[in-house]
């Protein structure tokens, strides 16, 4: 069966499937089939223990499972469902640095910046918020490597900002998955055909994000 937008909207978990697992399976198919993003199964934190099984896990509930293969961009609905069935209960992680990088700020600053950016009419990609109060803006790849120079060019290189960039080697916990046992990640601005395919350059957003971080820290 090929992947279609209508097909994903009409998809329903099989009878007897837990709602959470069915929802995340659908999300995997959307991320790979609609938006062209790779997906990898991640560990979860349950009652203080990481599902990877290591008692000395350095990042409990916040890393890919070593034995899980990447579900590549373009995977069909049936293939995505079959792949996810092999990792029951896993979190949906998106590898950063391939299709996008991520600028992360505090949630309060992120919401303020998002309103301002929308009013300015600047191009925006998807934006997510984590249960521990972080807003994550998806931008074009390369932002992490360019961040020091971008901050210098915008005059924020010496400011003490609650701002960082995720790049190659990092992973982004995607909605609707649980983040470190604290609750689900949610979209503030969900993926859409115009935003997920043509992500903005970091330089277009960085000044507004840095200013919002600065104001939140005053």
N, C-alpha and C positions, 0 to 999 in steps of 0.2 A: 504494500500500500504506500503510495506517495504521500508526501506531506502537503496539506493545504491549510490555508487560514481557516476556512470553514470547518475543516476536520478537527482542528485543535479546539475550536470553540464548542463543537458538539461532543467532544470527548467526555466520557463519564467513567469514573473508576468502576471496575467490575464489582458485582455484588459480593459482599464479604470483605472487601478491601477497606482498610482503615482510611478514613477521610484524609488525614494528614499525609499519608504515603501517596494516595491518589493525587492530591493537590500538588505535591512536589514532583511527581512523575509528569504531570501536565506541564509544570513550569519548566522542567528539563527539556521537554519537546518544544516548548515555545522559544526558549533561549537558543537552542541549537538550530531549529528549523525556521523560525521567524526572524531572529535577530543575528544569526550567524556567529554565535559565541560558543566556544568550547565550554564544557561542563565537567567537573570532576566531583566524585563523592567525597564528602568530608566527615570527620569525626563529630560526635555530639558529646556534650557534658550532661551526665545524668546523675543526680544525687552526689555531685562533687567528683565523679569519676569520669575519665575520658573513655569513650567507646573503643579507642585504639587498643586498650588493654594494658598500656604501659603505666606502672605506678609512678614513674619518674617523667611523665610526659611534660615537655617544656611549654607546650601551648594547648592545654586541655580544652577540647571542644572547638578548636580553631586551627585545623590543619587538614590537608588531604589524607585519605586513607592510603597507606602504602600499596596495598594490593589492588586498588581500584584503578581501572583504565580510564583514560579520558574519553568522554562521549563527545566526538568532534562536531564542529559546526556542520550543518547540513544533514545531520542524522534524521531519518524519517521518524514519524510518530511511533510506529511499531518497534523500530530498532531502539529508540530512546526508552520506551517502556520496558523492553527486554533487558537492556543494560542496567536500568535502575532497579529492576527486580532482583538483581544479583547483589545489591547492597542495601537491604531493607533497613529503614530507619536512618539512612545517611543524610547529612546536610548537603544542600546544593551549593557548591563553590564554583566561582568563575575565575579562571586564571587571569591575572592582570598582566599587562604588557604585550599581549598578542593583538586583541581587537581594541583594547582601550587601556588607559591608565586611570587612576582615581585620585582626586584631590579630596582630602578629608579634613573637616573642620568640626567644631562643636555644633550641636544641633541648633542651638539658639542663633548663632551666627549664620549657620547655613540657611535657616528659614528666612532670616532677614535678607541675606544676599540673594536668595532665590526670588523673592518678591521684587527686589530692585532690578535684578537682571531681566526678569520678565517685563517689567515696566519699560526698561531701556530697549526692549526688542532684540536683545542679543541672542544668537543661536545657543540653544541649550540641549544637552543630552539628558538621559535618565538621572534621577537623583534619589538616593535611598537614605533611610535613617535607621540606625541600629538602636536596640533597646538600652544600650549604655550611653546614649546621648551623643552620637556622632553622625554627622551628615556627610554623605559620600557622593561627589559629583563625578560622573563618568566623562572623561575627556579623551581626545585623540592620543594614541600611543606616543611615547617620547617625553611626556611631561615630567616624569620622575627624574630623568637624566638632565633635563633643562631647568629644573626648578631653581637651583641657586642663581643661575644667570637671569631667569625671569624675575625673581625677587629683586635682584640688583637693578635691573632695567626699570622696574616700577617703583623703586625707592623704598622697598620694604625689607631689604637684606639685613638690616641691623635691628629690626623690630622683633620683640618677643611675642611671636604669634603662635596661637594654638592651631597650627596648620601643618599638614604633612602630605606627602604624595606616595601612593602605592604604585609600584612598577613591576618589571619582570621579576619573577620569583615569588611575588605576593599572590594572595588569593582573597577574593571578595565573597563573603557569605551573602547569598542572594535570597530575596523574598521567594517563598514564605518561610524559609528555614529559621530555626532557632539559632541564636548567636550566644555561644558560651553559657547556655543554660539560663539566660536572662529573659528570653522571650523572642518573638519573631522579628526579623528585619522587615521593614515595610518600604514601599515606594512612596516618596513625596511627589515625584514626577515619573510615572511609569514609562517604560519603553514604548515608542510609537514609530511608525514607518519613517517619519521625517527626522526623528531624534536619534534613534539607535543606529541608523546607517551612516549618517554624516555627523559624527561627534565633533564638538567645537575644539579648537586649539586652546590649550590652557591659558595662553597669554590674553585671550579675550575675557576670561573670567577672573583671573588672578587678582587684579586690582580691587575689584568689588569684594571678593572673598577675603582678601587681606584687610581691607578697611572694616568689614563686618566683624572680623576676629579682633581687631584692635579696639573697636567700640565696645565689644562684649567684655573685654578685659579691663576697661576703664573703670 
